[in-house]
Amino acid sequence: MINKITFDEVPSAMVAVLNKLHSIELAITQLTTCNTKEPDCDLMTVDEAADFLHLSKQTVYQDNAAGKLPSMKKGKRVYFLKSDLIKYLKDGKRKTKAEAANDANKFLANQ
């Protein structure tokens, strides 16, 4: 419920709104910014990424060159963010037969 304010209270109400907006912006920034103290945001080398993905180093190089793996390059070195690799793995998730059947039933019901 919104409280009614008088004309004299408008400046202080605006300050309160702006403070709340600022705190919301900070919260969103913290949620979307990678904090290096979090394990999901660790930078990984090719060797570490290969170990994490259970792939050979050669496969990581090939997939990276083909643009399949999300990476960053600085000079001759290639780096990977653990969070990006986790997202890459999740994007390749296959549906179970039950999930596929459920999706098919929903599709048919909408037709």
Residue pairs with C-beta under 8 A, 6 or more apart in sequence:
5 13
34 40
34 41
34 81
34 83
35 41
36 42
39 82
40 82
40 83
40 86
41 81
41 82
41 83
42 81
42 82
43 79
43 80
43 81
44 52
44 79
44 80
44 81
44 82
44 85
45 77
45 78
45 79
45 80
46 57
46 60
46 61
46 64
46 78
46 80
47 57
48 80
49 60
49 69
49 80
49 85
50 56
50 57
50 59
50 60
52 82
52 85
53 60
53 85
53 89
55 63
60 69
63 69
64 71
64 78
69 80
69 85
69 88
70 80
70 81
70 84
70 85
70 87
70 88
71 78
71 79
71 80
71 84
72 78
72 79
72 80
72 81
73 79
95 103
